[in-house]
């Protein structure tokens, strides 16, 4: 029996066209648009913090870490003092 001819014997849900990939694509587009954000905002330099903030509200902290056998210093912008302290603790040996 030809499967194209027995449409009257199949349930209605199987007769309709399902758009299974649309939800996934809409979710991806939503995530991409969320990542763009406001161009005036900057991202916190602490890797576990996802906050964005204005540059004038930034806390500039100095990160001290080991680069090989040499102590290196780098100035980074954080959203708060707590993020600067957590980032410093993450880079300590």
PDB file of N, CA, C and O in Angstrom:
ATOM      1  N   UNK A   1       0.835  -1.177   0.000  1.00  0.00           N
ATOM      2  CA  UNK A   1       0.000   0.000   0.000  1.00  0.00           C
ATOM      3  C   UNK A   1       0.888   1.252   0.000  1.00  0.00           C
ATOM      4  O   UNK A   1       1.869   1.318   0.740  1.00  0.00           O
ATOM      5  N   UNK A   2       0.554   2.205  -0.800  1.00  0.00           N
ATOM      6  CA  UNK A   2       1.322   3.440  -0.916  1.00  0.00           C
ATOM      7  C   UNK A   2       1.033   4.323   0.303  1.00  0.00           C
ATOM      8  O   UNK A   2      -0.127   4.571   0.632  1.00  0.00           O
ATOM      9  N   UNK A   3       2.089   4.795   0.967  1.00  0.00           N
ATOM     10  CA  UNK A   3       1.906   5.618   2.168  1.00  0.00           C
ATOM     11  C   UNK A   3       1.348   6.990   1.844  1.00  0.00           C
ATOM     12  O   UNK A   3       0.787   7.648   2.719  1.00  0.00           O
ATOM     13  N   UNK A   4       1.489   7.429   0.617  1.00  0.00           N
ATOM     14  CA  UNK A   4       0.954   8.735   0.242  1.00  0.00           C
ATOM     15  C   UNK A   4      -0.574   8.696   0.072  1.00  0.00           C
ATOM     16  O   UNK A   4      -1.230   9.736   0.137  1.00  0.00           O
ATOM     17  N   UNK A   5      -1.133   7.511  -0.142  1.00  0.00           N
ATOM     18  CA  UNK A   5      -2.571   7.396  -0.385  1.00  0.00           C
ATOM     19  C   UNK A   5      -3.373   7.154   0.889  1.00  0.00           C
ATOM     20  O   UNK A   5      -4.593   7.318   0.872  1.00  0.00           O
ATOM     21  N   UNK A   6      -2.737   6.774   1.982  1.00  0.00           N
ATOM     22  CA  UNK A   6      -3.503   6.436   3.181  1.00  0.00           C
ATOM     23  C   UNK A   6      -3.531   7.593   4.178  1.00  0.00           C
ATOM     24  O   UNK A   6      -3.471   7.362   5.386  1.00  0.00           O
ATOM     25  N   UNK A   7      -3.622   8.834   3.697  1.00  0.00           N
ATOM     26  CA  UNK A   7      -3.643   9.977   4.592  1.00  0.00           C
ATOM     27  C   UNK A   7      -4.903   9.998   5.452  1.00  0.00           C
ATOM     28  O   UNK A   7      -4.879  10.533   6.561  1.00  0.00           O
ATOM     29  N   UNK A   8      -5.981   9.436   4.971  1.00  0.00           N
ATOM     30  CA  UNK A   8      -7.212   9.460   5.756  1.00  0.00           C
ATOM     31  C   UNK A   8      -7.164   8.448   6.912  1.00  0.00           C
ATOM     32  O   UNK A   8      -8.009   8.505   7.806  1.00  0.00           O
ATOM     33  N   UNK A   9      -6.196   7.529   6.909  1.00  0.00           N
ATOM     34  CA  UNK A   9      -6.079   6.540   7.976  1.00  0.00           C
ATOM     35  C   UNK A   9      -5.057   6.931   9.048  1.00  0.00           C
ATOM     36  O   UNK A   9      -4.940   6.255  10.070  1.00  0.00           O
ATOM     37  N   UNK A  10      -4.327   8.008   8.818  1.00  0.00           N
ATOM     38  CA  UNK A  10      -3.312   8.433   9.791  1.00  0.00           C
ATOM     39  C   UNK A  10      -3.887   9.522  10.706  1.00  0.00           C
ATOM     40  O   UNK A  10      -4.765  10.276  10.287  1.00  0.00           O
ATOM     41  N   UNK A  11      -3.406   9.610  11.936  1.00  0.00           N
ATOM     42  CA  UNK A  11      -3.891  10.654  12.849  1.00  0.00           C
ATOM     43  C   UNK A  11      -3.572  12.058  12.321  1.00  0.00           C
ATOM     44  O   UNK A  11      -2.673  12.238  11.500  1.00  0.00           O
ATOM     45  N   UNK A  12      -4.321  13.034  12.805  1.00  0.00           N
ATOM     46  CA  UNK A  12      -4.184  14.407  12.323  1.00  0.00           C
ATOM     47  C   UNK A  12      -2.814  14.986  12.652  1.00  0.00           C
ATOM     48  O   UNK A  12      -2.271  15.758  11.862  1.00  0.00           O
ATOM     49  N   UNK A  13      -2.245  14.630  13.802  1.00  0.00           N
ATOM     50  CA  UNK A  13      -0.936  15.181  14.167  1.00  0.00           C
ATOM     51  C   UNK A  13       0.156  14.711  13.218  1.00  0.00           C
ATOM     52  O   UNK A  13       1.120  15.440  12.985  1.00  0.00           O
ATOM     53  N   UNK A  14       0.027  13.528  12.676  1.00  0.00           N
ATOM     54  CA  UNK A  14       1.030  13.034  11.737  1.00  0.00           C
ATOM     55  C   UNK A  14       0.840  13.618  10.341  1.00  0.00           C
ATOM     56  O   UNK A  14       1.765  13.597   9.529  1.00  0.00           O
ATOM     57  N   UNK A  15      -0.347  14.135  10.058  1.00  0.00           N
ATOM     58  CA  UNK A  15      -0.602  14.719   8.748  1.00  0.00           C
ATOM     59  C   UNK A  15      -0.064  16.139   8.638  1.00  0.00           C
ATOM     60  O   UNK A  15       0.228  16.602   7.535  1.00  0.00           O
ATOM     61  N   UNK A  16       0.072  16.831   9.748  1.00  0.00           N
ATOM     62  CA  UNK A  16       0.535  18.212   9.706  1.00  0.00           C
ATOM     63  C   UNK A  16       2.052  18.269   9.615  1.00  0.00           C
ATOM     64  O   UNK A  16       2.747  17.327   9.995  1.00  0.00           O
ATOM     65  N   UNK A  17       2.547  19.371   9.115  1.00  0.00           N
ATOM     66  CA  UNK A  17       3.987  19.581   9.009  1.00  0.00           C
ATOM     67  C   UNK A  17       4.469  20.167  10.330  1.00  0.00           C
ATOM     68  O   UNK A  17       3.922  21.159  10.811  1.00  0.00           O
ATOM     69  N   UNK A  18       5.475  19.562  10.905  1.00  0.00           N
ATOM     70  CA  UNK A  18       6.016  20.075  12.170  1.00  0.00           C
ATOM     71  C   UNK A  18       7.295  20.858  11.888  1.00  0.00           C
ATOM     72  O   UNK A  18       8.089  20.487  11.024  1.00  0.00           O
ATOM     73  N   UNK A  19       7.475  21.935  12.624  1.00  0.00           N
ATOM     74  CA  UNK A  19       8.662  22.775  12.492  1.00  0.00           C
ATOM     75  C   UNK A  19       9.545  22.527  13.710  1.00  0.00           C
ATOM     76  O   UNK A  19       9.549  23.326  14.646  1.00  0.00           O
ATOM     77  N   UNK A  20      10.278  21.447  13.703  1.00  0.00           N
ATOM     78  CA  UNK A  20      11.065  21.069  14.872  1.00  0.00           C
ATOM     79  C   UNK A  20      12.282  21.960  15.083  1.00  0.00           C
ATOM     80  O   UNK A  20      12.706  22.146  16.223  1.00  0.00           O
ATOM     81  N   UNK A  21      12.850  22.510  14.029  1.00  0.00           N
ATOM     82  CA  UNK A  21      14.069  23.289  14.164  1.00  0.00           C
ATOM     83  C   UNK A  21      13.848  24.768  14.447  1.00  0.00           C
ATOM     84  O   UNK A  21      14.807  25.489  14.720  1.00  0.00           O
ATOM     85  N   UNK A  22      12.603  25.234  14.387  1.00  0.00           N
ATOM     86  CA  UNK A  22      12.355  26.668  14.556  1.00  0.00           C
ATOM     87  C   UNK A  22      12.663  27.123  15.971  1.00  0.00           C
ATOM     88  O   UNK A  22      13.264  28.182  16.155  1.00  0.00           O
ATOM     89  N   UNK A  23      12.266  26.350  16.976  1.00  0.00           N
ATOM     90  CA  UNK A  23      12.526  26.751  18.360  1.00  0.00           C
ATOM     91  C   UNK A  23      14.021  26.867  18.618  1.00  0.00           C
ATOM     92  O   UNK A  23      14.473  27.799  19.284  1.00  0.00           O
ATOM     93  N   UNK A  24      14.780  25.927  18.094  1.00  0.00           N
ATOM     94  CA  UNK A  24      16.228  25.951  18.293  1.00  0.00           C
ATOM     95  C   UNK A  24      16.848  27.168  17.608  1.00  0.00           C
ATOM     96  O   UNK A  24      17.724  27.816  18.181  1.00  0.00           O
ATOM     97  N   UNK A  25      16.406  27.485  16.393  1.00  0.00           N
ATOM     98  CA  UNK A  25      16.952  28.655  15.683  1.00  0.00           C
ATOM     99  C   UNK A  25      16.552  29.960  16.353  1.00  0.00           C
ATOM    100  O   UNK A  25      17.357  30.887  16.436  1.00  0.00           O
ATOM    101  N   UNK A  26      15.307  30.040  16.836  1.00  0.00           N
ATOM    102  CA  UNK A  26      14.888  31.244  17.551  1.00  0.00           C
ATOM    103  C   UNK A  26      15.696  31.425  18.830  1.00  0.00           C
ATOM    104  O   UNK A  26      16.051  32.549  19.184  1.00  0.00           O
ATOM    105  N   UNK A  27      15.990  30.331  19.525  1.00  0.00           N
ATOM    106  CA  UNK A  27      16.803  30.403  20.741  1.00  0.00           C
ATOM    107  C   UNK A  27      18.202  30.894  20.413  1.00  0.00           C
ATOM    108  O   UNK A  27      18.749  31.721  21.142  1.00  0.00           O
ATOM    109  N   UNK A  28      18.793  30.401  19.327  1.00  0.00           N
ATOM    110  CA  UNK A  28      20.135  30.841  18.925  1.00  0.00           C
ATOM    111  C   UNK A  28      20.153  32.327  18.563  1.00  0.00           C
ATOM    112  O   UNK A  28      21.067  33.055  18.948  1.00  0.00           O
ATOM    113  N   UNK A  29      19.136  32.768  17.820  1.00  0.00           N
ATOM    114  CA  UNK A  29      19.062  34.182  17.444  1.00  0.00           C
ATOM    115  C   UNK A  29      18.916  35.049  18.687  1.00  0.00           C
ATOM    116  O   UNK A  29      19.537  36.108  18.785  1.00  0.00           O
ATOM    117  N   UNK A  30      18.096  34.603  19.634  1.00  0.00           N
ATOM    118  CA  UNK A  30      17.907  35.349  20.884  1.00  0.00           C
ATOM    119  C   UNK A  30      19.220  35.461  21.647  1.00  0.00           C
ATOM    120  O   UNK A  30      19.539  36.534  22.161  1.00  0.00           O
ATOM    121  N   UNK A  31      19.989  34.376  21.734  1.00  0.00           N
ATOM    122  CA  UNK A  31      21.274  34.402  22.442  1.00  0.00           C
ATOM    123  C   UNK A  31      22.265  35.333  21.750  1.00  0.00           C
ATOM    124  O   UNK A  31      23.003  36.054  22.423  1.00  0.00           O
ATOM    125  N   UNK A  32      22.293  35.330  20.420  1.00  0.00           N
ATOM    126  CA  UNK A  32      23.208  36.197  19.681  1.00  0.00           C
ATOM    127  C   UNK A  32      22.847  37.660  19.915  1.00  0.00           C
ATOM    128  O   UNK A  32      23.733  38.492  20.105  1.00  0.00           O
ATOM    129  N   UNK A  33      21.558  37.978  19.902  1.00  0.00           N
ATOM    130  CA  UNK A  33      21.140  39.353  20.125  1.00  0.00           C
ATOM    131  C   UNK A  33      21.419  39.800  21.554  1.00  0.00           C
ATOM    132  O   UNK A  33      21.710  40.974  21.786  1.00  0.00           O
ATOM    133  N   UNK A  34      21.336  38.888  22.512  1.00  0.00           N
ATOM    134  CA  UNK A  34      21.637  39.224  23.897  1.00  0.00           C
ATOM    135  C   UNK A  34      23.124  39.491  24.080  1.00  0.00           C
ATOM    136  O   UNK A  34      23.497  40.299  24.931  1.00  0.00           O
ATOM    137  N   UNK A  35      23.969  38.846  23.317  1.00  0.00           N
ATOM    138  CA  UNK A  35      25.404  39.017  23.453  1.00  0.00           C
ATOM    139  C   UNK A  35      25.861  40.370  22.917  1.00  0.00           C
ATOM    140  O   UNK A  35      26.876  40.903  23.365  1.00  0.00           O
ATOM    141  N   UNK A  36      25.131  40.920  21.976  1.00  0.00           N
ATOM    142  CA  UNK A  36      25.527  42.201  21.402  1.00  0.00           C
ATOM    143  C   UNK A  36      25.553  43.280  22.474  1.00  0.00           C
ATOM    144  O   UNK A  36      26.572  43.947  22.657  1.00  0.00           O
ATOM    145  N   UNK A  37      24.450  43.458  23.177  1.00  0.00           N
ATOM    146  CA  UNK A  37      24.383  44.406  24.272  1.00  0.00           C
ATOM    147  C   UNK A  37      24.533  45.860  23.821  1.00  0.00           C
ATOM    148  O   UNK A  37      24.521  46.163  22.629  1.00  0.00           O
ATOM    149  N   UNK A  38      24.669  46.717  24.773  1.00  0.00           N
ATOM    150  CA  UNK A  38      24.837  48.139  24.533  1.00  0.00           C
ATOM    151  C   UNK A  38      26.302  48.398  24.184  1.00  0.00           C
ATOM    152  O   UNK A  38      27.184  47.949  24.916  1.00  0.00           O
ATOM    153  N   UNK A  39      26.590  49.107  23.090  1.00  0.00           N
ATOM    154  CA  UNK A  39      27.996  49.341  22.723  1.00  0.00           C
ATOM    155  C   UNK A  39      28.742  50.239  23.711  1.00  0.00           C
ATOM    156  O   UNK A  39      29.972  50.249  23.728  1.00  0.00           O
ATOM    157  N   UNK A  40      28.000  50.998  24.538  1.00  0.00           N
ATOM    158  CA  UNK A  40      28.654  51.867  25.514  1.00  0.00           C
ATOM    159  C   UNK A  40      29.126  51.100  26.742  1.00  0.00           C
ATOM    160  O   UNK A  40      30.003  51.571  27.466  1.00  0.00           O
ATOM    161  N   UNK A  41      28.555  49.925  26.984  1.00  0.00           N
ATOM    162  CA  UNK A  41      28.894  49.149  28.180  1.00  0.00           C
ATOM    163  C   UNK A  41      30.143  48.317  27.935  1.00  0.00           C
ATOM    164  O   UNK A  41      30.423  47.914  26.806  1.00  0.00           O
ATOM    165  N   UNK A  42      30.897  48.062  29.012  1.00  0.00           N
ATOM    166  CA  UNK A  42      32.066  47.189  28.918  1.00  0.00           C
ATOM    167  C   UNK A  42      31.843  45.983  29.822  1.00  0.00           C
ATOM    168  O   UNK A  42      31.079  46.044  30.785  1.00  0.00           O
ATOM    169  N   UNK A  43      32.514  44.900  29.500  1.00  0.00           N
ATOM    170  CA  UNK A  43      32.382  43.644  30.237  1.00  0.00           C
ATOM    171  C   UNK A  43      33.377  43.620  31.391  1.00  0.00           C
ATOM    172  O   UNK A  43      34.496  44.119  31.274  1.00  0.00           O
ATOM    173  N   UNK A  44      32.954  43.035  32.502  1.00  0.00           N
ATOM    174  CA  UNK A  44      33.843  42.877  33.651  1.00  0.00           C
ATOM    175  C   UNK A  44      34.964  41.902  33.279  1.00  0.00           C
ATOM    176  O   UNK A  44      34.710  40.900  32.611  1.00  0.00           O
ATOM    177  N   UNK A  45      36.199  42.183  33.704  1.00  0.00           N
ATOM    178  CA  UNK A  45      37.343  41.345  33.343  1.00  0.00           C
ATOM    179  C   UNK A  45      37.442  40.065  34.166  1.00  0.00           C
ATOM    180  O   UNK A  45      38.253  39.194  33.850  1.00  0.00           O
ATOM    181  N   UNK A  46      36.634  39.934  35.213  1.00  0.00           N
ATOM    182  CA  UNK A  46      36.625  38.691  35.981  1.00  0.00           C
ATOM    183  C   UNK A  46      35.878  37.647  35.173  1.00  0.00           C
ATOM    184  O   UNK A  46      34.753  37.892  34.739  1.00  0.00           O
ATOM    185  N   UNK A  47      36.486  36.485  34.963  1.00  0.00           N
ATOM    186  CA  UNK A  47      35.957  35.509  34.022  1.00  0.00           C
ATOM    187  C   UNK A  47      34.639  34.868  34.458  1.00  0.00           C
ATOM    188  O   UNK A  47      33.923  34.335  33.611  1.00  0.00           O
ATOM    189  N   UNK A  48      34.300  34.899  35.729  1.00  0.00           N
ATOM    190  CA  UNK A  48      33.038  34.316  36.179  1.00  0.00           C
ATOM    191  C   UNK A  48      31.919  35.348  36.313  1.00  0.00           C
ATOM    192  O   UNK A  48      30.783  34.988  36.619  1.00  0.00           O
ATOM    193  N   UNK A  49      32.222  36.605  36.091  1.00  0.00           N
ATOM    194  CA  UNK A  49      31.230  37.677  36.202  1.00  0.00           C
ATOM    195  C   UNK A  49      30.747  38.041  34.798  1.00  0.00           C
ATOM    196  O   UNK A  49      31.559  38.318  33.915  1.00  0.00           O
ATOM    197  N   UNK A  50      29.450  38.042  34.593  1.00  0.00           N
ATOM    198  CA  UNK A  50      28.901  38.370  33.280  1.00  0.00           C
ATOM    199  C   UNK A  50      28.265  39.756  33.247  1.00  0.00           C
ATOM    200  O   UNK A  50      27.465  40.050  32.358  1.00  0.00           O
ATOM    201  N   UNK A  51      28.611  40.600  34.200  1.00  0.00           N
ATOM    202  CA  UNK A  51      27.989  41.922  34.271  1.00  0.00           C
ATOM    203  C   UNK A  51      28.599  42.875  33.256  1.00  0.00           C
ATOM    204  O   UNK A  51      29.787  42.809  32.942  1.00  0.00           O
ATOM    205  N   UNK A  52      27.748  43.765  32.752  1.00  0.00           N
ATOM    206  CA  UNK A  52      28.197  44.855  31.891  1.00  0.00           C
ATOM    207  C   UNK A  52      27.916  46.158  32.618  1.00  0.00           C
ATOM    208  O   UNK A  52      26.905  46.282  33.310  1.00  0.00           O
ATOM    209  N   UNK A  53      28.794  47.120  32.466  1.00  0.00           N
ATOM    210  CA  UNK A  53      28.650  48.368  33.203  1.00  0.00           C
ATOM    211  C   UNK A  53      29.231  49.509  32.388  1.00  0.00           C
ATOM    212  O   UNK A  53      29.947  49.293  31.411  1.00  0.00           O
ATOM    213  N   UNK A  54      28.915  50.718  32.800  1.00  0.00           N
ATOM    214  CA  UNK A  54      29.434  51.907  32.123  1.00  0.00           C
ATOM    215  C   UNK A  54      30.913  52.104  32.469  1.00  0.00           C
ATOM    216  O   UNK A  54      31.329  51.786  33.583  1.00  0.00           O
ATOM    217  N   UNK A  55      31.703  52.617  31.541  1.00  0.00           N
ATOM    218  CA  UNK A  55      33.139  52.801  31.808  1.00  0.00           C
ATOM    219  C   UNK A  55      33.439  53.752  32.966  1.00  0.00           C
ATOM    220  O   UNK A  55      34.450  53.580  33.647  1.00  0.00           O
ATOM    221  N   UNK A  56      32.590  54.746  33.203  1.00  0.00           N
ATOM    222  CA  UNK A  56      32.864  55.669  34.304  1.00  0.00           C
ATOM    223  C   UNK A  56      32.595  55.058  35.678  1.00  0.00           C
ATOM    224  O   UNK A  56      33.055  55.585  36.691  1.00  0.00           O
ATOM    225  N   UNK A  57      31.852  53.948  35.718  1.00  0.00           N
ATOM    226  CA  UNK A  57      31.599  53.266  36.991  1.00  0.00           C
ATOM    227  C   UNK A  57      32.574  52.111  37.224  1.00  0.00           C
ATOM    228  O   UNK A  57      32.419  51.356  38.183  1.00  0.00           O
ATOM    229  N   UNK A  58      33.554  51.973  36.371  1.00  0.00           N
ATOM    230  CA  UNK A  58      34.495  50.852  36.455  1.00  0.00           C
ATOM    231  C   UNK A  58      35.473  51.037  37.612  1.00  0.00           C
ATOM    232  O   UNK A  58      35.892  52.151  37.928  1.00  0.00           O
ATOM    233  N   UNK A  59      35.819  49.917  38.228  1.00  0.00           N
ATOM    234  CA  UNK A  59      36.863  49.892  39.244  1.00  0.00           C
ATOM    235  C   UNK A  59      38.114  49.337  38.576  1.00  0.00           C
ATOM    236  O   UNK A  59      38.119  48.195  38.117  1.00  0.00           O
ATOM    237  N   UNK A  60      39.162  50.128  38.520  1.00  0.00           N
ATOM    238  CA  UNK A  60      40.406  49.686  37.895  1.00  0.00           C
ATOM    239  C   UNK A  60      41.305  49.082  38.962  1.00  0.00           C
ATOM    240  O   UNK A  60      41.718  49.756  39.906  1.00  0.00           O
ATOM    241  N   UNK A  61      41.597  47.802  38.794  1.00  0.00           N
ATOM    242  CA  UNK A  61      42.457  47.113  39.741  1.00  0.00           C
ATOM    243  C   UNK A  61      43.691  46.572  39.053  1.00  0.00           C
ATOM    244  O   UNK A  61      43.699  46.344  37.843  1.00  0.00           O
ATOM    245  N   UNK A  62      44.729  46.371  39.836  1.00  0.00           N
ATOM    246  CA  UNK A  62      45.974  45.845  39.287  1.00  0.00           C
ATOM    247  C   UNK A  62      46.068  44.366  39.616  1.00  0.00           C
ATOM    248  O   UNK A  62      46.038  43.974  40.782  1.00  0.00           O
ATOM    249  N   UNK A  63      46.183  43.556  38.585  1.00  0.00           N
ATOM    250  CA  UNK A  63      46.295  42.115  38.746  1.00  0.00           C
ATOM    251  C   UNK A  63      47.774  41.747  38.775  1.00  0.00           C
ATOM    252  O   UNK A  63      48.523  42.069  37.853  1.00  0.00           O
ATOM    253  N   UNK A  64      48.181  41.078  39.834  1.00  0.00           N
ATOM    254  CA  UNK A  64      49.574  40.637  39.972  1.00  0.00           C
ATOM    255  C   UNK A  64      49.589  39.124  39.810  1.00  0.00           C
ATOM    256  O   UNK A  64      48.920  38.406  40.553  1.00  0.00           O
ATOM    257  N   UNK A  65      50.349  38.649  38.847  1.00  0.00           N
ATOM    258  CA  UNK A  65      50.392  37.214  38.573  1.00  0.00           C
ATOM    259  C   UNK A  65      51.784  36.816  38.111  1.00  0.00           C
ATOM    260  O   UNK A  65      52.614  37.666  37.789  1.00  0.00           O
ATOM    261  N   UNK A  66      52.027  35.517  38.085  1.00  0.00           N
ATOM    262  CA  UNK A  66      53.326  34.986  37.647  1.00  0.00           C
ATOM    263  C   UNK A  66      53.273  34.683  36.153  1.00  0.00           C
ATOM    264  O   UNK A  66      52.413  33.936  35.688  1.00  0.00           O
ATOM    265  N   UNK A  67      54.196  35.269  35.419  1.00  0.00           N
ATOM    266  CA  UNK A  67      54.344  34.992  33.999  1.00  0.00           C
ATOM    267  C   UNK A  67      55.669  34.256  33.837  1.00  0.00           C
ATOM    268  O   UNK A  67      56.723  34.863  33.648  1.00  0.00           O
ATOM    269  N   UNK A  68      55.582  32.929  33.918  1.00  0.00           N
ATOM    270  CA  UNK A  68      56.806  32.135  33.967  1.00  0.00           C
ATOM    271  C   UNK A  68      57.422  32.276  35.343  1.00  0.00           C
ATOM    272  O   UNK A  68      56.788  31.918  36.335  1.00  0.00           O
ATOM    273  N   UNK A  69      58.647  32.791  35.431  1.00  0.00           N
ATOM    274  CA  UNK A  69      59.286  33.015  36.729  1.00  0.00           C
ATOM    275  C   UNK A  69      59.318  34.499  37.092  1.00  0.00           C
ATOM    276  O   UNK A  69      59.935  34.886  38.084  1.00  0.00           O
ATOM    277  N   UNK A  70      58.654  35.322  36.291  1.00  0.00           N
ATOM    278  CA  UNK A  70      58.658  36.766  36.497  1.00  0.00           C
ATOM    279  C   UNK A  70      57.283  37.204  37.018  1.00  0.00           C
ATOM    280  O   UNK A  70      56.248  36.724  36.555  1.00  0.00           O
ATOM    281  N   UNK A  71      57.294  38.112  37.977  1.00  0.00           N
ATOM    282  CA  UNK A  71      56.044  38.678  38.471  1.00  0.00           C
ATOM    283  C   UNK A  71      55.580  39.750  37.490  1.00  0.00           C
ATOM    284  O   UNK A  71      56.314  40.696  37.202  1.00  0.00           O
ATOM    285  N   UNK A  72      54.371  39.599  36.983  1.00  0.00           N
ATOM    286  CA  UNK A  72      53.820  40.544  36.014  1.00  0.00           C
ATOM    287  C   UNK A  72      52.633  41.280  36.627  1.00  0.00           C
ATOM    288  O   UNK A  72      51.949  40.757  37.507  1.00  0.00           O
ATOM    289  N   UNK A  73      52.403  42.491  36.151  1.00  0.00           N
ATOM    290  CA  UNK A  73      51.281  43.319  36.623  1.00  0.00           C
ATOM    291  C   UNK A  73      50.484  43.783  35.414  1.00  0.00           C
ATOM    292  O   UNK A  73      51.034  44.143  34.373  1.00  0.00           O
ATOM    293  N   UNK A  74      49.176  43.760  35.591  1.00  0.00           N
ATOM    294  CA  UNK A  74      48.302  44.172  34.505  1.00  0.00           C
ATOM    295  C   UNK A  74      47.119  44.933  35.095  1.00  0.00           C
ATOM    296  O   UNK A  74      46.525  44.483  36.075  1.00  0.00           O
ATOM    297  N   UNK A  75      46.773  46.071  34.517  1.00  0.00           N
ATOM    298  CA  UNK A  75      45.612  46.845  34.973  1.00  0.00           C
ATOM    299  C   UNK A  75      44.379  46.334  34.235  1.00  0.00           C
ATOM    300  O   UNK A  75      44.376  46.203  33.011  1.00  0.00           O
ATOM    301  N   UNK A  76      43.328  46.048  35.012  1.00  0.00           N
ATOM    302  CA  UNK A  76      42.084  45.545  34.449  1.00  0.00           C
ATOM    303  C   UNK A  76      40.909  46.315  35.021  1.00  0.00           C
ATOM    304  O   UNK A  76      41.004  46.897  36.101  1.00  0.00           O
ATOM    305  N   UNK A  77      39.799  46.317  34.292  1.00  0.00           N
ATOM    306  CA  UNK A  77      38.590  47.024  34.729  1.00  0.00           C
ATOM    307  C   UNK A  77      37.565  46.014  35.221  1.00  0.00           C
ATOM    308  O   UNK A  77      37.228  45.057  34.524  1.00  0.00           O
ATOM    309  N   UNK A  78      37.079  46.241  36.425  1.00  0.00           N
ATOM    310  CA  UNK A  78      36.104  45.364  37.058  1.00  0.00           C
ATOM    311  C   UNK A  78      34.848  46.151  37.398  1.00  0.00           C
ATOM    312  O   UNK A  78      34.860  47.381  37.436  1.00  0.00           O
ATOM    313  N   UNK A  79      33.765  45.421  37.644  1.00  0.00           N
ATOM    314  CA  UNK A  79      32.514  46.085  38.019  1.00  0.00           C
ATOM    315  C   UNK A  79      32.493  46.418  39.506  1.00  0.00           C
ATOM    316  O   UNK A  79      31.753  47.309  39.924  1.00  0.00           O
ATOM    317  N   UNK A  80      33.294  45.718  40.316  1.00  0.00           N
ATOM    318  CA  UNK A  80      33.309  45.990  41.756  1.00  0.00           C
ATOM    319  C   UNK A  80      34.651  45.557  42.345  1.00  0.00           C
ATOM    320  O   UNK A  80      35.459  44.900  41.689  1.00  0.00           O
ATOM    321  N   UNK A  81      34.859  45.944  43.597  1.00  0.00           N
ATOM    322  CA  UNK A  81      36.073  45.563  44.314  1.00  0.00           C
ATOM    323  C   UNK A  81      36.079  44.054  44.552  1.00  0.00           C
ATOM    324  O   UNK A  81      37.134  43.420  44.524  1.00  0.00           O
ATOM    325  N   UNK A  82      34.895  43.482  44.785  1.00  0.00           N
ATOM    326  CA  UNK A  82      34.805  42.043  45.034  1.00  0.00           C
ATOM    327  C   UNK A  82      35.276  41.228  43.830  1.00  0.00           C
ATOM    328  O   UNK A  82      35.957  40.215  43.992  1.00  0.00           O
ATOM    329  N   UNK A  83      34.914  41.668  42.624  1.00  0.00           N
ATOM    330  CA  UNK A  83      35.367  40.956  41.414  1.00  0.00           C
ATOM    331  C   UNK A  83      36.878  41.063  41.262  1.00  0.00           C
ATOM    332  O   UNK A  83      37.524  40.107  40.833  1.00  0.00           O
ATOM    333  N   UNK A  84      37.453  42.218  41.610  1.00  0.00           N
ATOM    334  CA  UNK A  84      38.901  42.384  41.521  1.00  0.00           C
ATOM    335  C   UNK A  84      39.607  41.448  42.503  1.00  0.00           C
ATOM    336  O   UNK A  84      40.627  40.846  42.167  1.00  0.00           O
ATOM    337  N   UNK A  85      39.063  41.326  43.713  1.00  0.00           N
ATOM    338  CA  UNK A  85      39.668  40.432  44.707  1.00  0.00           C
ATOM    339  C   UNK A  85      39.542  38.976  44.295  1.00  0.00           C
ATOM    340  O   UNK A  85      40.479  38.197  44.471  1.00  0.00           O
ATOM    341  N   UNK A  86      38.393  38.601  43.748  1.00  0.00           N
ATOM    342  CA  UNK A  86      38.194  37.215  43.308  1.00  0.00           C
ATOM    343  C   UNK A  86      39.115  36.871  42.145  1.00  0.00           C
ATOM    344  O   UNK A  86      39.649  35.763  42.083  1.00  0.00           O
ATOM    345  N   UNK A  87      39.308  37.815  41.217  1.00  0.00           N
ATOM    346  CA  UNK A  87      40.203  37.579  40.089  1.00  0.00           C
ATOM    347  C   UNK A  87      41.646  37.450  40.559  1.00  0.00           C
ATOM    348  O   UNK A  87      42.397  36.629  40.033  1.00  0.00           O
ATOM    349  N   UNK A  88      42.042  38.257  41.549  1.00  0.00           N
ATOM    350  CA  UNK A  88      43.394  38.157  42.100  1.00  0.00           C
ATOM    351  C   UNK A  88      43.596  36.800  42.770  1.00  0.00           C
ATOM    352  O   UNK A  88      44.645  36.177  42.608  1.00  0.00           O
ATOM    353  N   UNK A  89      42.595  36.341  43.522  1.00  0.00           N
ATOM    354  CA  UNK A  89      42.694  35.028  44.174  1.00  0.00           C
ATOM    355  C   UNK A  89      42.749  33.901  43.147  1.00  0.00           C
ATOM    356  O   UNK A  89      43.414  32.891  43.374  1.00  0.00           O
ATOM    357  N   UNK A  90      42.052  34.066  42.015  1.00  0.00           N
ATOM    358  CA  UNK A  90      42.064  33.036  40.981  1.00  0.00           C
ATOM    359  C   UNK A  90      43.430  32.922  40.314  1.00  0.00           C
ATOM    360  O   UNK A  90      43.780  31.852  39.815  1.00  0.00           O
ATOM    361  N   UNK A  91      44.214  34.007  40.297  1.00  0.00           N
ATOM    362  CA  UNK A  91      45.524  33.986  39.645  1.00  0.00           C
ATOM    363  C   UNK A  91      46.677  33.696  40.611  1.00  0.00           C
ATOM    364  O   UNK A  91      47.826  33.594  40.183  1.00  0.00           O
ATOM    365  N   UNK A  92      46.384  33.564  41.896  1.00  0.00           N
ATOM    366  CA  UNK A  92      47.460  33.256  42.837  1.00  0.00           C
ATOM    367  C   UNK A  92      47.852  31.796  42.734  1.00  0.00           C
ATOM    368  O   UNK A  92      47.035  30.941  42.394  1.00  0.00           O
ATOM    369  N   UNK A  93      49.105  31.523  43.031  1.00  0.00           N
ATOM    370  CA  UNK A  93      49.605  30.145  42.983  1.00  0.00           C
ATOM    371  C   UNK A  93      49.528  29.496  44.337  1.00  0.00           C
ATOM    372  O   UNK A  93      49.906  28.334  44.487  1.00  0.00           O
TER     373      UNK A  93
END
